[in-house]
Amino acid sequence: MVRPHDSIIVQSLGRFLIPVIQIFGLYVLVFGQYGPGGGFVGGVILGTSMILAILIFGHDASRSRIAKKLLHGDGVGMLIYAGVGGLCLIGGGEFLNYGNLEIPGMETATRRFIGILLTQIGVAADVAVTAISIVLSLSDQDIIEDSANG
């Protein structure tokens, strides 16, 4: 089990750095189509910030409970990704051909931007949930091993 870190300095830095890391992760996610970044990198950064909250504040802190609640959203990212692709198919184009998204009143460039952003959000959601899931399952394994040994 991951217990809270006993250093006030580490906890204070965590309270400051975790929101900054999350804002940076959102920046990388949203503007990743214009440079390095995107859904995978943004998801890794967001997942890492929540893992950092678990490591600093322990399993039972409110910041860690948010990360645990995100595990219930496993698969939502895949649904977003497949949903955008399906909407492109309904529009008469190929899967993930964003120019064929059926959004009335928008130009093709705007539809492409929205389509790319939504698929990147779907990828980021699945990557972040997977990273948090791996860390929590490894920490639960430690609980099982400790109870078997002691």
N, C-alpha and C positions, 0 to 999 in steps of 0.2 A: 504494500500500500504506500502511496506517495503521501508523505506527511508534509505539512507546511514548513517552509524554510524558517529557521530560527533567527535569521539576521534581519534587523529592522532596515538596514541599508538595502539589502536585496529586495525586500518587500516594497520599500519606497520607490526604488528604481523600477520595479515591476509595474507599480501603479502608474508611473509616468510613461514607461516605454511601450507597454502593451497596446494602449490606444494609438500611439504614434505608429507602431508597426502595422496595426490594422488599417489605419488611414493610408499608409504607404501601399499595403496590399490591395486596397480598393483602387488606388491610383494606377498601379501596375495592371490591374484587371481591366479598368475602363480604357486606359490609353495604350494598352498593349498592342493594338492593331496598328498603331503608328510607329512603333519602335519595339525594342526588346521587351518581352513580357507576354501577357495574355492570360488566358484562363488557367493554364497549368501553373505558371509561376505565381499568379495572384492567389490561387488556391493553396499553394505550398506556403506562401507568406502568411495568409490568414490562418491556416491550420497550425503553423508554427507558433503564432501568437497565442493561440488557445492552449497549445501544449505547454508553452512557457507559463501560462496562468496556472495550469495544473501542477507544474513542477514547483512553482514559487509558493502558491497558496494552498496546495493540497487538494485532495478529492472533494472535501466537504465545503469548500468556499463557494460563494455565490458565483464567482467568475468561472469556476470549474463546473458548476451545475449547468451553466449555459452551454458549455462544450458538450456535456453529457446529453443535454436536450437536443443538440444538433444531430446526434446519432440517430434520432427517430426520423430524420429527413433523408436517410440513406436512399438513394435512387431518385430523389427529386431532380437532381442535376441531369440524370439520364433522361428523365421525362421531359425536361425543358429542351434538351438537345434534340431528342427525337420529335418532340412537338413542333419545333421550328422547322425541322426537315419535312415533317408531314404537311405543314402549312405551305411549304414550297411546292410539294407535290400536288396539293389541292389547287394551287395557283396555276397549274399546268406546266410546271418546269421540272427540273431534276431535283433530287434530294439535296438540300442545303444550297440550292441556287437562289441566293437571297433576293435577286432581282424579281423573282416571281412570287414573293410574299404578298399575300392579299391583304394589304392595309390601305383602305380607301383614303384618297386625298393626299398621298405622299408620293414624292418623286422616287425614282429608282435608287438614287444615291442614298436617300434617307432610309429606304427599306433595307438596303444592303447594310448600312450602319447598324440599324436596329437588329437585324438578323445575326450579324457577327457578334454584337454585344450580348445578345441573349444566349447564343451558343457558348460564348466564353464564360458567362455566368454559370451555365450548366456544368461546364467542365470544372470551374473553380469550386463549385459546391461539392461535387463528387470527390475531388482531390482533397479538399479540407476535411470532409467527413471521413475519408479513408485514413488520412494521417492521424486524426484524433482517435479513430477506432483502433488503429495499430498500437498506439501508446497506451490506451486504456486496457486493451487486452493483454499487453505485456505486463502492465502493473497488476492486473487481476491475477496473472499467472504467479507473480511474486507472492500474492496473498495465499494462493493455493499451496505453494511450496513451503511458505513459512508455517502454515497450519499443519502440514504433513510432518515437518521436521521438529516442531516444538509442541 
